[in-house]
Every structure is written in structure tokens, then in C-alpha cells.
């Protein structure tokens, strides 16, 4: 066996000395007093071997550490198929807890006591100072904005209750401003003058109960409401006046189709045509007073009046688009730069002062061809790479000669199809719909750059949202595609990828998936490297070729990599040969510390009081075969081929060769033969000496193991190699053995007075890096490194 000279001093722990019965008789329990009297932050429980039961908000062996606020996890391992984002996770798994202050140090772009909300975009205010939402909007949660309608950014309301309802934040811009950070001035909108459409028309029927026709009505449009209007005395002129008082209504035409007032005993029919703003308008809301003594009904979307069936409502089909789709918006000034032949309109296709580009003042399409105005069938664009002549529709659309317009190819837009569009993807903020079902341009958190077709200012450049379409929410520490995305100690993976690496309580793959939720591929976080080897030793003769190191297949028997720099850099903690641990933390910038037995625990009494190991996991192998080989797998790692007639010593060596097993004791059951298998069956006991607790059952591959006594054809005469649990492991494995502090920066245990690194046996010092061994002679300091 090749030794790991850099990371370990030996493959097997050697007893530095054998404790005598006299040393065993020394009462270890004398050390079981509560450290530092729990710092007055907890209660000392003598019955628990002198353990501190900390008050809420504190933890640690002496309650010296503070807990940090908790929230829903942004990124975590699923607890079951398609179940993630656990409750009450410290710093929401997106920040580092400062144990001295009890405050979370959040990832850039996140805020809140538990790093449980996204910072809103910021930008330059009118005064030039940096301000949230550029000083032109307000910061709102996804829950609030989902149930909010302003008819400019947000047009429909839903009750949103997903896990991120109070974690995703964005800007609701003031009127006249837009963009992810409300940093763009809005340009005038209007109807496209090259298309035909009709104005929105809504119809009101109203019949009074008697001649008094008492009461009033208020009309609400886009969140704005008229004063109370007396229904018996109001004609079309007052109604029109009251509606146009609303800033949300710029121009309406009201006609009386039946009756003289908006309500009458004989029944009145009133038609309201919305001239400005154009497009499909929301329904009016009619609010009647308590004394209202009439029946009033609103008809929209093509439905006809009941009183006078020839009066029919209609949905508006005119456009209401930026610069009337015939100009380019200057977001710095909020003004339209109209294409040749188009200018500001009156909102109805004639010249006016709307500031849009809805007035077409040239009959034919005119283009600037190298300084000369020429009349063409359709607009063209000369700025085409390597173009030698004018190209209709910029080469990205089809010319309609009759309409003299371009029909742009997918992915392009503009008068001459000269601009690229940004795709709509799963929305992060805005009208996302239930469970983010709606697709939004730049995910609702970025701004489209029409020259590249890519999104910019994702999340206001807070660094949380990323991707060409702002499609990802990234919790990784740096560029998710860079080698240092997780401080070099992990990989930036999606939730779906991360789920496949979930371990169960037995430190075996749990087999859970995260394949159906809406966020499976769009939230990315750090999946930290783990200590697959329990002792930091990777045997050069190990037959396994590769393992999955967080989805990255790499050859693990490359001695130049794993006997030297890899082990030292990634998982070895300090000088102990077998002190190894995982990387942890949302950015994989912290190290877990080695684990070991707590010598004060009742479940470890057998270890503490004698040399027996009654608390170890014991599994039985039953084998019937008379030829061939088989392999054994434990925690995803497989031995080399084991012969049917191998000895117990050879089985022990094969098991200890794989890097998830450090030390086992293999014994033959009384009365069995000298080999592992026989035609009549052999049972062998395998006791785990170094891996503690209830362990997963080993499995075997017996496709090359044969039993000639079977009467089936040979290809089916496979022998048996099955495992059963004879004794469930009861030893409890704790970080730093619950007798020390974990230094997360180094991954090394700082042991309490008298405790040192053990061999896995509380009576024997060793290289595990825990704090399980009590040295009754050490009294110099309150704490001692596990390496001492």
C-alpha cells in the first residue's frame, strides 16, 4: 500500500502507547464539568456528562457562540423529491454568521437580518446621487407587487404565496420612468400609423326604479376614481368632463344612445369610446352610493346593451406602443427620434403634439441611401456588415410592398428589423403569475440591449441575477463559470444538479431529485467539495477509476494529484494523518471540523470503561459459492474483485482499501470454514472500528460469483453474497467530539482543557483530529489544538 507522505504520516493508526488498567481507572468523569460555566448563557446539565444547555440564541460547548437569524434557504439540498428551500436556515444559506455578534454577513446583493431578501436596484437620481430605484420609484416585494396593478408596469393581480414571496424585491417606477432600476425616462406611446384598429368602447345600461332616480355613481379607470355623479341629472357632457379629469383618461367621447341622462325610468344607454390612451383598456368599475335606486350594468368585450341591442361594446385593437413603433426612444431625455417620414401625432394619425411618431407625413417609404433620399417599397438598413447595396428589412425580415412595411424574423424588431429582441424567460419580478408561470423579457429584472439582443443591468447590477437573459439567480461567490466561483472549494450548480448529490443521515446518496419545480434550473449555488475519503488516504492501487466529485468526473488514483496538493489543499485539516472534513458555507469558504466520539455520552460507555467495542456497527456477510469473484460497495465506493475462497484477512484488506472505510475488524463466525464462501454457506462478521453510528448496509455485485450446486444453467448459477445488520451502530459522532470549538477558517478543532485528538478510541491518542482523547496530565491552557 502506498503511503500518503504529504497529508498523512501513516495508513493505519498506530497506538502510541497502550494504556494500562491503572490509567483506565483514572476517572475521566472528573473532566466532565461544564466548560466556562456555560458563560452564563446556558444551564449546566451534570447528568449529560457536564454539558451546557444553551439559552435561545447561543450555542457551542460553552454557549460562547451566538446564533444568527434564520429564514428560507435560497439554495439547499432537497429534503425529499422536489422539496427544497427549508425553513429556519441560518442566514438563509446565503451569508456567513458572525458568531461573536450574531449577525449575518450577507452575500453581495442580499440584505435583511437573515440575508433573506434581494436588494432593490439602484441608480442615479435627478440630483446625481445614488438612490434605490434611482429615486424614481419604490422598492416592493414580489408578494406585494403580484397583487398590485398600476396599468403601466403591472396589469394584473394574483395572490402570490411561493417561498420567495417576501425574498425577491424590485422597483415599481413612478409614472414617466421605467427600467429595472427606474433609471430610464419613458417615451410617449401611441398607435402604429401603418396598421388599422378600433378604439375601446364600453356601454352602460341604467334603469331607475322610480321617477326620483336617487343616488350617485363613481367611475374608476386604471385606479383613479371620479367624484360622485348624480345619475338622474347627469348627461353626457358632465360624464365626459368627469372622466377626462382623470389623468389616466386623456380623451373620451361619450354618446347617449338611449334616454337623456345616464339613468332614467325608461332605461338609458350610454356609450363611452376611449380615444386616448389607445389599445385594449381595462373595464370601468362602477361604484354606486348607498341611496342608489337604479339598475346599472356595464358591457365590454363585444357584448351588447340589453336595452338597445344595436349598441355593442368592443375591445380596443389600436396599439399603444413606444414611439408608435416608428421611432427610437432616447431614454436619457424621454423623447422619440422618429424614422424618416414619421412625426409627432395628435393620437389619431394626424400631426399633433403627442410626441410619439404616429403621424405619417410621407406617402412612400423614404430611405437615406448614402446621403440621397430615395423612395423604396420597404424600409432598408445600410448598416449591414459587408453589404454593397441597400437590403430590405435589414436582411432580417420580409417586405410587404402593399403595406410598405417589414415583417421581421423571429429575434428581430424595429421599423427596418434593424434591432435584436431579448427573449422572454421565466420571470423573477413583476407579473410573474402563479409559481412564476409567466415569461418576461429579461426576467423582469433587466433591460434589453437591442443592439446585441442581450439583457443588461440584471437586478440593477447587484450581482444576484445573471445570464444573457437575466435568467439565473446566483448565490455563488463569484462568476458561476469561473474556477473560483465557490472559492475553489466547490462548483456552482443548479438546484436540480445539486439534488443528485444529497446525502442521507447515513452519509450515503439519498437518491432524491429536484426535477419539476419552476426554479430547478434557474437558481444556482455552491455545491461544496466533500471528504469522500474518511481518512484522507487515496490508495494508488485502488481499482475504482473515477468518482463523481460534485458532478465533475476526475481520476482519483492520480497520485501526483491526490497524495500531494489535492488532499492538503482541499480536505486535510492540520497535521493529523486522518483529520479530514467537508467544505461548508454558502460560498464553500468554511471548513467543517473532524468528528469523533463524545466520551461523556452514555452510548459510548462501553468504549469509555473497557476495551470492548459494543457500540460499533456490525454487519454479517453470508456467502454461498464454489468459484468466481464478487465486489462489495459501501457509500458509493466499490472494492476490487474478491475471490470466493479469500481469507478474512484478504477481505479486511479489500474493504480498507476503499476510501470510505478506514478500519474494520473481520472475524469468522464460530464453526465456519477458513474461506469467505462455500457450497454450504459461510457467515462472516464485519465490525466497523472507525466509522460510527448507524451505517448504510453494504451491497455486493455477484455477477461473477458461481455456485455449481445450483441446478439452473450456469449463466444463472450465481452464488449468494448478502449482507444483514447484526448490530446497529450506537456510537454518536460529533464535530470536535463536543469537547472543543471548531475553527471554521482552518477546519481544526480547538479542544477543551485536557482533550486531544484520538485514534477513534477515547483511551488512545491518535490522528483523527477530534477531541475525544482525555489527557489527564495536560493542564496548561483552557483550550488546546487537536494537534497538540
C-alpha positions in Angstrom: 0.0 0.0 0.0 1.4 3.4 -1.0 1.5 5.9 1.9 0.3 9.5 1.8 3.5 11.3 2.8 2.1 14.8 2.4 -1.2 14.5 4.0 -0.8 11.6 6.4 2.0 10.0 8.4 0.6 6.5 8.1 -2.2 4.5 6.5 -3.2 2.9 9.8 -3.3 4.5 13.2 -0.6 3.0 15.4 -1.2 3.0 19.1 1.4 5.4 20.5 1.2 3.6 23.8 -1.0 1.0 25.4 -3.0 2.3 28.3 -2.7 0.2 31.5 -5.6 -0.7 33.6 -4.4 1.8 36.1 -4.8 4.6 33.5 -8.2 3.3 32.6 -9.2 3.5 36.2 -8.5 7.2 36.3 -11.9 8.8 36.3 -12.4 10.6 33.0 -15.6 11.8 34.5 -13.6 14.3 36.6 -13.2 16.3 33.4 -16.9 16.3 32.7 -17.7 19.7 34.2 -19.3 22.4 32.1 -16.7 24.5 30.4 -16.5 28.1 31.5 -19.7 27.6 33.5 -21.6 28.0 30.2 -20.6 31.7 30.2 -23.9 32.4 32.0 -25.6 31.8 28.7 -26.9 28.3 29.5 -27.6 25.7 32.1 -25.0 23.1 33.1 -26.5 19.6 32.9 -24.4 17.3 35.0 -26.4 14.2 34.0 -25.3 14.7 30.4 -21.6 14.4 31.4 -21.3 18.1 32.1 -22.9 19.6 29.0 -24.2 23.1 28.5 -27.8 23.5 27.6 -27.6 26.9 26.0 -30.3 29.6 26.2 -32.0 30.6 23.0 -29.7 32.4 20.6 -26.5 30.8 21.9 -24.6 27.6 21.1 -21.3 25.9 21.4 -19.7 23.7 24.0 -19.7 26.6 26.5 -22.5 28.7 24.9 -20.0 31.3 23.8 -21.2 31.4 20.2 -24.2 33.4 19.1 -26.7 32.0 16.6 -27.7 34.2 13.6 -31.2 34.9 12.3 -32.7 32.3 10.0 -35.0 32.2 7.0 -36.0 30.1 4.0 -32.9 28.7 2.3 -32.2 30.2 -1.1 -30.3 27.1 -2.1 -30.1 23.8 -0.3 -30.3 20.0 -0.7 -33.9 18.8 -1.1 -35.4 17.1 2.0 -37.5 14.9 -0.3 -38.2 14.7 -4.0 -38.9 18.2 -5.3 -38.9 19.7 -1.8 -36.3 22.4 -1.1 -35.9 25.9 0.4 -36.1 24.6 4.0 -37.5 26.9 6.8 -35.3 28.3 9.6 -31.9 28.1 7.9 -29.3 30.3 9.4 -28.6 33.3 7.2 -30.9 31.7 4.6 -27.8 29.8 3.4 -26.7 33.0 1.7 -24.5 34.5 4.3 -21.8 33.8 6.9 -22.8 34.0 10.6 -20.5 36.2 12.8 -20.5 34.1 15.9 -19.4 37.0 18.1 -22.1 39.4 17.0 -24.8 37.0 16.0 -25.2 38.9 12.7 -25.3 37.6 9.2 -22.6 38.8 6.7 -24.6 38.5 3.5 -23.6 37.7 0.0 -23.3 40.8 -2.1 -26.7 41.8 -3.4 -28.7 40.4 -0.5 -29.8 42.1 2.7 -32.1 41.5 5.7 -31.3 40.1 9.2 -31.2 36.6 7.6 -29.9 37.6 4.2 -33.4 36.8 3.2 -34.2 39.5 0.6 -32.7 40.9 -2.6 -31.5 44.4 -2.6 -33.5 46.6 -5.0 -31.7 48.1 -8.0 -30.1 51.5 -7.6 -29.1 54.3 -9.9 -28.5 58.0 -10.3 -31.3 60.2 -9.0 -32.2 63.5 -10.7 -29.7 65.2 -8.3 -27.0 62.8 -9.4 -26.8 60.9 -6.1 -27.1 57.1 -6.0 -30.6 56.1 -4.8 -32.7 53.0 -4.6 -34.8 52.7 -7.7 -32.9 55.8 -8.9 -35.2 57.9 -6.7 -38.0 57.4 -9.2 -39.8 54.5 -7.7 -40.3 52.4 -4.7 -38.9 49.1 -3.6 -41.6 46.3 -3.4 -41.6 42.6 -2.5 -42.8 40.1 -5.1 -45.8 39.3 -2.8 -46.9 43.0 -2.8 -46.2 43.7 -6.5 -48.0 40.5 -7.6 -51.2 41.8 -6.0 -50.6 45.4 -7.3 -51.9 47.0 -10.5 -50.7 50.3 -11.8 -51.6 49.9 -15.5 -48.1 51.0 -16.6 -45.8 48.2 -15.4 -48.2 45.8 -13.7 -51.5 45.0 -15.3 -53.0 42.0 -13.4 -53.1 40.9 -9.8 -52.7 37.5 -8.3 -52.3 36.2 -4.7 -48.7 35.0 -4.7 -47.6 32.7 -1.8 -44.4 30.9 -3.1 -41.4 30.5 -0.9 -39.8 33.6 -2.4 -42.8 35.9 -2.0 -41.0 38.1 0.6 -37.5 37.5 -0.6 -37.5 38.8 -4.2 -37.7 42.6 -4.4 -37.8 45.0 -7.3 -38.8 48.5 -8.3 -42.2 49.9 -9.1 -41.4 53.0 -11.1 -43.1 56.4 -10.9 -45.1 57.5 -13.9 -42.7 58.6 -16.7 -39.9 56.3 -15.6 -39.0 52.7 -16.4 -36.3 50.1 -16.5 -35.1 47.6 -13.9 -33.9 50.5 -11.7 -36.3 53.2 -12.8 -33.3 54.9 -14.5 -34.8 55.4 -17.9 -37.2 58.2 -18.9 -40.2 56.8 -20.6 -41.0 58.0 -24.2 -44.5 58.8 -25.5 -46.6 55.9 -26.6 -49.1 55.8 -29.4 -50.8 53.9 -32.2 -48.8 52.5 -35.1 -50.0 54.6 -38.1 -49.3 51.8 -40.6 -51.9 49.4 -39.1 -55.7 49.7 -38.7 -57.6 49.3 -35.4 -60.6 50.5 -33.5 -60.9 52.3 -30.2 -62.1 50.7 -27.0 -65.8 51.2 -26.5 -67.7 50.3 -23.3 -71.5 50.6 -22.8 -73.6 51.3 -19.7 -77.3 50.4 -19.3 -79.1 52.1 -16.4 -82.8 51.9 -15.4 -84.3 53.8 -12.5 -86.8 52.2 -10.1 -89.0 55.3 -10.0 -89.1 58.9 -11.1 -86.9 60.1 -8.2 -83.9 58.0 -9.6 -81.9 58.8 -6.4 -78.2 58.2 -5.8 -74.9 58.7 -7.3 -72.2 56.6 -9.1 -68.5 56.8 -9.2 -66.4 55.5 -12.2 -62.9 54.1 -11.7 -60.4 53.7 -14.5 -56.9 52.5 -14.0 -57.0 53.0 -10.3 -58.4 56.6 -10.5 -62.0 57.5 -9.5 -64.3 60.3 -10.4 -66.3 62.3 -7.8 -69.8 61.1 -7.1 -72.0 61.7 -10.2 -75.8 62.2 -9.7 -77.3 59.7 -12.1 -80.7 61.4 -12.6 -79.3 64.8 -13.6 -76.1 63.9 -15.4 -75.9 64.0 -19.2 -73.1 63.0 -21.5 -71.2 66.3 -21.2 -70.7 66.1 -17.4 -69.8 62.4 -17.6 -67.2 63.1 -20.3 -65.9 66.0 -18.2 -65.6 63.9 -15.1 -63.8 61.1 -16.9 -61.3 63.4 -18.6 -60.5 64.9 -15.2 -58.7 61.6 -14.5 -55.0 61.6 -15.6 -55.5 58.0 -16.7 -58.1 59.2 -19.3 -56.7 61.7 -21.9 -59.6 61.7 -24.4 -63.0 60.1 -24.4 -66.2 60.5 -26.5 -69.4 59.9 -24.7 -72.7 59.5 -26.6 -76.2 59.0 -25.3 -77.7 56.1 -27.3 -81.0 56.0 -25.3 -82.5 58.4 -22.8 -81.5 61.9 -21.9 -79.4 61.2 -18.8 -77.1 58.3 -17.8 -80.0 56.8 -15.9 -83.8 57.0 -16.5 -87.1 55.2 -15.7 -87.4 54.2 -19.3 -83.8 53.0 -19.4 -80.7 54.8 -20.6 -77.8 53.5 -22.8 -74.5 55.4 -22.7 -71.5 54.6 -24.9 -68.0 55.6 -23.9 -65.3 55.5 -26.5 -61.7 55.7 -25.3 -59.6 57.7 -27.8 -56.5 58.2 -25.6 -54.8 56.2 -24.4 -55.1 53.7 -27.2 -55.3 50.0 -27.0 -57.2 47.4 -25.0 -58.5 49.3 -22.0 -59.4 47.8 -18.6 -63.1 47.7 -17.7 -64.6 50.7 -15.8 -65.5 50.0 -12.2 -68.9 51.3 -11.2 -69.4 52.1 -7.5 -72.9 53.0 -6.5 -73.9 55.0 -3.4 -76.0 53.6 -0.6 -79.1 55.5 -1.8 -78.6 54.3 -5.4 -82.1 53.5 -6.7 -81.4 52.0 -10.2 -80.1 49.0 -12.0 -76.7 49.7 -13.7 -74.8 47.2 -16.0 -71.5 47.6 -17.8 -71.0 45.8 -21.2 -67.5 45.2 -22.6 -65.6 43.0 -25.0 -68.2 42.8 -27.7 -71.3 42.3 -25.6 -74.4 44.3 -26.5 -76.8 46.5 -24.5 -79.9 44.8 -23.2 -81.9 47.9 -23.5 -80.8 48.6 -27.1 -79.3 45.6 -28.7 -77.8 47.6 -31.6 -75.4 49.3 -29.3 -72.4 47.0 -29.0 -69.2 47.3 -26.9 -65.9 46.5 -28.5 -62.3 45.7 -27.4 -59.7 48.3 -28.5 -57.3 47.0 -31.2 -55.2 50.1 -31.7 -51.7 49.9 -30.5 -50.2 51.8 -27.6 -46.5 51.3 -28.1 -43.4 53.2 -27.6 -42.8 55.9 -30.2 -45.8 54.4 -32.1 -43.4 51.7 -33.3 -41.8 54.2 -35.8 -39.1 55.7 -33.8 -36.3 55.1 -31.3 -36.6 56.1 -27.7 -33.8 58.2 -26.2 -34.1 57.0 -22.6 -31.9 59.9 -21.3 -34.3 62.5 -22.5 -37.6 60.5 -22.8 -38.1 61.8 -26.4 -38.7 59.9 -29.6 -36.4 60.0 -32.6 -38.8 59.3 -35.4 -37.9 57.4 -38.6 -37.9 59.3 -41.8 -41.5 60.1 -42.9 -42.9 60.0 -39.4 -43.5 62.6 -36.8 -45.5 63.6 -33.7 -49.2 62.9 -33.9 -52.4 64.1 -32.3 -53.2 60.5 -31.2 -55.5 59.9 -34.1 -53.0 59.7 -37.0 -52.8 63.5 -37.8 -50.0 65.9 -36.9 -50.0 66.9 -33.3 -48.1 67.3 -30.0 -48.2 63.9 -28.5 -44.5 63.5 -29.0 -44.9 60.0 -30.5 -44.2 59.0 -34.1 -47.8 58.2 -35.0 -48.1 60.8 -37.9 -47.0 59.5 -41.3 -46.3 62.6 -43.4 -44.8 60.8 -46.5 -46.9 58.6 -48.7 -44.0 56.4 -49.8 -41.2 54.9 -47.7 -38.1 57.1 -47.9 -34.6 55.9 -47.0 -31.3 57.6 -46.9 -29.1 55.8 -49.4 -25.6 57.1 -48.9 -26.8 60.7 -48.5 -29.5 60.6 -51.1 -33.2 60.2 -50.2 -34.8 57.5 -52.4 -38.3 56.1 -52.5 -38.4 52.3 -51.8 -41.0 49.6 -51.4 -40.0 48.9 -47.8 -37.5 50.4 -45.3 -34.0 49.1 -45.5 -30.8 49.4 -43.5 -27.4 50.1 -44.9 -25.5 49.2 -41.8 -25.2 45.5 -42.7 -21.8 44.0 -42.5 -20.2 43.6 -45.9 -23.3 44.9 -47.6 -22.7 46.5 -51.0 -26.3 47.7 -51.6 -29.5 48.5 -49.7 -31.0 45.5 -48.0 -34.8 45.5 -47.4 -35.7 45.0 -43.8 -32.0 44.7 -42.9 -32.0 41.2 -44.2 -33.9 40.1 -41.2 -37.5 40.3 -42.4 -40.0 40.1 -45.3 -41.1 43.2 -47.2 -44.8 43.8 -47.7 -44.8 46.0 -50.7 -48.6 46.8 -50.4 -48.3 48.0 -46.8 -44.7 49.2 -47.3 -43.7 47.6 -44.0 -41.4 44.9 -42.8 -42.5 41.7 -41.2 -39.4 40.9 -39.0 -37.9 37.4 -38.5 -38.0 35.9 -35.0 -35.5 37.6 -32.8 -35.6 41.0 -34.6 -37.6 44.1 -34.3 -37.7 47.7 -35.4 -39.0 49.6 -38.4 -36.4 48.0 -40.7 -35.9 44.9 -38.5 -32.5 46.5 -37.5 -32.7 45.6 -33.8 -32.5 42.4 -31.9 -35.1 41.4 -29.4 -34.3 39.8 -26.0 -36.1 36.5 -25.3 -38.8 36.3 -22.6 -37.8 33.8 -19.9 -39.2 32.8 -16.5 -39.9 36.0 -14.7 -38.2 36.9 -11.4 -40.1 40.1 -10.6 -43.3 41.7 -11.8 -46.3 39.9 -13.2 -44.7 36.5 -12.7 -48.0 34.7 -12.3 -48.6 31.7 -10.1 -45.3 29.8 -9.4 -43.5 32.0 -11.9 -45.6 30.7 -14.8 -45.2 33.9 -16.9 -42.3 34.7 -19.1 -41.0 38.2 -19.0 -38.3 40.0 -21.1 -35.1 39.9 -19.2 -37.0 38.0 -16.5 -38.5 41.4 -15.4 -35.2 42.4 -13.6 -33.1 43.6 -16.5 -33.0 45.9 -19.6 -32.8 44.7 -23.1 -29.9 46.0 -25.2 -31.4 45.9 -28.7 -28.1 46.1 -30.5 -26.9 42.8 -29.0 -30.2 41.1 -28.1 -28.8 40.5 -24.6 -30.0 41.8 -21.3 -28.1 44.3 -19.2 -28.4 45.7 -15.7 -29.7 42.4 -14.4 -31.1 43.2 -10.9 -29.6 46.7 -11.2 -26.1 45.1 -11.2 -26.4 44.0 -7.6 -24.8 40.8 -8.7 -27.6 38.4 -7.8 -29.2 37.9 -11.2 -27.1 36.9 -14.2 -27.2 35.3 -17.6 -27.7 36.8 -21.1 -31.4 37.0 -20.3 -31.1 37.6 -16.5 -32.5 34.1 -16.2 -30.4 33.0 -13.2 -30.5 33.8 -9.6 -26.9 33.2 -8.5 -25.8 32.5 -4.9 -22.3 31.6 -6.0 -19.4 33.7 -4.6 -18.1 34.8 -8.0 -18.7 34.3 -11.7 -20.5 31.0 -11.8 -18.5 29.9 -14.7 -15.1 30.7 -13.2 -12.8 28.3 -11.3 -13.1 30.4 -8.1 -17.0 30.5 -8.3 -17.1 28.8 -4.9 -13.6 29.9 -3.6 -12.2 26.9 -5.4 -13.8 24.6 -2.9 -16.9 23.6 -4.8 -18.9 24.0 -8.0 -21.7 26.4 -9.0 -24.6 24.1 -9.7 -28.3 24.4 -10.3 -30.8 23.1 -7.7 -31.5 20.1 -10.0 -27.8 19.2 -10.2 -27.2 19.8 -6.5 -30.1 17.5 -5.6 -28.4 14.5 -7.1 -25.5 14.9 -4.6 -27.8 14.9 -1.5 -26.6 12.7 1.3 -28.9 11.0 3.9 -28.2 10.7 7.6 -26.0 7.7 6.9 -23.8 9.8 4.6 -24.9 7.8 1.6 -26.5 9.2 -1.5 -30.2 9.9 -0.7 -31.4 9.4 -4.3 -33.7 12.4 -4.2 -34.4 14.6 -7.3 -35.5 18.1 -7.9 -36.8 17.9 -11.4 -40.3 19.6 -11.6 -40.3 22.9 -9.6 -40.1 26.1 -11.6 -36.7 27.1 -10.2 -34.9 23.8 -10.8 -32.6 25.2 -13.5 -32.5 28.9 -12.7 -31.2 29.1 -9.1 -27.5 28.3 -8.8 -25.5 27.9 -5.7 -22.3 26.4 -4.4 -22.1 22.7 -4.0 -19.1 22.2 -1.8 -16.5 19.5 -2.1 -16.8 16.8 0.4 -14.4 14.5 2.1 -15.2 11.3 0.3 -12.2 9.7 2.0 -12.8 9.2 5.7 -9.1 9.3 6.4 -7.6 11.5 3.6 -5.9 8.5 2.1 -6.4 7.6 -1.6 -4.7 4.3 -2.3 -2.8 4.2 -5.6 -3.8 0.6 -6.1 -7.5 1.3 -5.6 -9.3 -0.3 -8.5 -12.0 2.3 -8.8 -11.2 4.6 -11.7 -13.4 7.7 -11.1 -15.8 9.1 -8.6 -18.2 11.9 -9.0 -16.7 14.9 -7.2 -19.8 17.2 -7.3 -20.7 16.3 -10.9 -17.1 16.6 -12.1 -15.6 13.2 -13.1 -11.9 13.1 -12.3 -9.4 10.3 -12.0 -8.9 9.8 -8.3 -6.0 7.4 -8.4 -3.7 10.1 -9.9 -1.1 10.0 -7.2 0.5 13.3 -8.3 -2.8 15.0 -7.6 -4.2 13.2 -4.6 -1.2 12.2 -2.5 0.1 15.7 -2.5 -1.5 19.0 -3.2 -5.2 18.0 -3.6 -5.5 16.4 -0.2 -3.6 19.2 1.5 -5.5 21.9 -0.2 -9.0 20.5 -0.1 -9.8 18.2 2.8 -6.8 17.6 5.1 -7.0 19.6 8.3 -3.7 20.2 10.1 -1.0 17.7 10.8 -3.1 14.6 11.7 -3.0 11.9 9.0 -6.7 11.2 9.2 -8.1 14.7 10.0 -10.3 15.3 7.1 -13.6 17.1 6.7 -16.0 18.7 4.2 -16.1 22.3 2.9 -19.2 24.1 4.1 -20.9 27.5 3.9 -22.9 29.2 1.1 -19.6 30.1 -0.6 -17.6 27.0 0.4 -15.3 29.3 2.3 -15.6 27.5 5.7 -14.4 24.1 6.7 -16.2 21.6 8.9 -14.1 20.1 11.6 -13.2 16.4 12.2 -15.7 14.4 14.2 -15.3 11.9 17.0 -16.9 10.3 20.0 -18.1 12.3 22.9 -16.5 10.4 25.8 -19.2 11.7 28.2 -22.1 10.2 26.3 -23.9 7.1 27.7 -24.0 5.5 24.3 -20.2 5.5 24.4 -19.9 4.0 27.9 -18.7 0.7 26.5 -15.8 2.5 24.9 -15.1 4.6 28.0 -15.0 1.8 30.5 -13.3 -1.1 28.7 -11.6 -2.1 25.6 -14.7 -3.7 24.1 -16.4 -2.0 21.2 -20.0 -3.0 21.7 -21.3 0.2 20.2 -19.8 -0.4 16.8 -21.8 -1.3 13.7 -21.6 -5.0 12.9 -22.8 -6.4 9.6 -22.8 -10.1 8.5 -21.8 -11.3 5.1 -23.4 -14.6 4.1 -21.8 -16.2 1.0 -22.6 -19.5 -0.8 -20.3 -20.1 -3.8 -17.6 -22.5 -5.0 -15.9 -20.4 -7.7 -15.7 -16.9 -9.1 -15.4 -13.4 -7.5 -17.6 -10.7 -6.2 -17.2 -7.0 -5.2 -18.6 -5.0 -2.2 -19.9 -1.4 -2.3 -20.1 0.9 0.7 -21.2 4.5 0.4 -20.9 4.5 -3.4 -17.3 3.1 -3.5 -16.5 -0.4 -4.6 -13.7 -2.9 -3.7 -11.7 -4.8 -6.2 -12.6 -8.4 -7.1 -12.7 -10.6 -4.0 -12.2 -14.3 -4.6 -14.8 -16.8 -3.3 -12.1 -18.5 -1.3 -10.4 -15.4 0.0 -9.5 -15.3 3.7 -10.9 -13.0 6.3 -7.6 -11.1 6.2 -7.9 -10.6 2.5 -11.5 -9.4 2.9 -10.4 -6.9 5.6 -7.6 -5.6 3.3 -10.0 -5.2 0.4 -12.5 -3.3 2.5 -9.9 -1.0 4.0 -8.6 -0.2 0.5 -11.7 1.8 -0.5 -11.6 5.4 0.8 -14.9 5.4 2.7 -13.6 2.8 5.1 -10.7 3.3 7.4 -10.6 0.3 9.7 -12.8 -2.8 10.0 -12.4 -6.0 12.0 -13.4 -9.1 10.2 -14.0 -12.3 12.0 -15.3 -15.7 11.1 -18.4 -16.9 12.9 -17.7 -19.9 15.2 -17.8 -23.1 13.3 -17.3 -21.6 9.9 -14.6 -22.5 7.4 -11.4 -20.7 6.6 -12.7 -19.1 3.4 -15.4 -16.5 2.8 -17.7 -18.7 0.7 -18.5 -22.4 0.4 -21.2 -24.5 -1.2 -23.0 -24.8 2.1 -22.6 -21.1 3.1 -20.3 -19.1 5.3 -21.2 -16.2 7.6 -18.5 -13.6 8.3 -18.8 -10.7 10.8 -17.5 -7.2 9.7 -17.2 -4.7 12.6 -16.6 -1.0 11.7 -14.0 0.3 14.1 -13.7 3.9 12.8 -17.0 4.8 11.1 -19.5 5.5 13.8 -23.3 5.4 14.1 -25.9 3.6 12.2 -24.3 2.9 8.9 -25.8 2.0 5.5 -25.8 -1.7 4.6 -23.1 -2.9 2.3 -24.1 -4.3 -1.0 -22.5 -6.8 -3.4 -22.1 -7.5 -7.1 -22.2 -11.3 -7.6 -22.5 -11.5 -11.4 -19.1 -13.3 -11.5 -19.7 -15.5 -8.4 -20.8 -19.0 -9.2 -22.5 -21.9 -7.3 -22.2 -25.2 -9.2 -24.6 -27.0 -6.8 -27.4 -24.9 -8.3 -29.4 -27.0 -10.9 -30.0 -24.0 -13.1 -28.0 -23.4 -16.3 -24.6 -22.0 -15.5 -25.4 -18.5 -16.7 -27.9 -18.4 -13.8 -25.9 -20.2 -11.2 -24.8 -17.1 -9.4 -23.7 -17.6 -5.8 -25.0 -15.6 -2.9 -23.2 -12.7 -1.2 -25.8 -10.9 1.0 -25.5 -8.5 4.0 -27.5 -8.1 7.1 -27.2 -5.8 10.1 -26.2 -7.8 13.2 -25.7 -4.8 15.5 -26.8 -1.2 14.7 -24.0 1.2 15.5 -24.9 3.3 18.6 -21.8 5.5 18.9 -22.6 9.1 18.3 -20.2 11.1 16.1 -19.9 14.8 16.9 -17.9 17.7 15.5 -14.8 18.1 17.7 -16.4 15.4 19.9 -18.4 18.0 21.7 -15.2 18.7 23.7 -13.9 21.6 21.6 -14.5 24.5 19.3 -14.4 24.2 15.6 -12.3 26.8 13.8 -14.2 27.1 10.6 -11.4 29.0 8.9 -8.9 26.2 9.3 -11.2 23.2 9.9 -9.3 22.3 13.0 -10.6 21.5 16.4 -9.6 23.7 19.4 -10.1 21.2 22.3 -11.1 22.0 25.8 -8.7 21.6 28.7 -7.2 18.1 28.7 -8.7 16.9 25.4 -6.7 15.9 22.4 -7.0 14.1 19.1 -7.9 10.4 19.4 -7.5 7.3 17.3 -11.2 6.7 17.4 -10.9 5.2 20.8 -11.3 7.7 23.7 -8.5 6.0 25.5 -6.0 6.1 22.7 -4.5 9.3 21.3 -4.2 9.4 17.5 -4.6 11.1 14.2 -8.3 11.7 13.9 -8.2 15.4 14.6 -11.1 15.2 17.0 -11.2 15.9 20.8 -12.1 12.5 22.1 -8.9 11.6 24.0 -8.6 13.0 27.5 -5.0 13.6 28.7 -5.2 13.9 32.5 -1.7 15.4 32.6 -2.4 18.4 30.3 -3.4 21.5 32.4 -1.6 24.4 30.8 -4.3 26.2 28.9 -8.1 26.3 28.7 -8.0 25.1 25.2 -5.6 23.1 23.2 -5.4 22.4 19.5 -6.2 18.8 18.5 -2.7 18.7 17.0 -1.1 19.2 20.4 
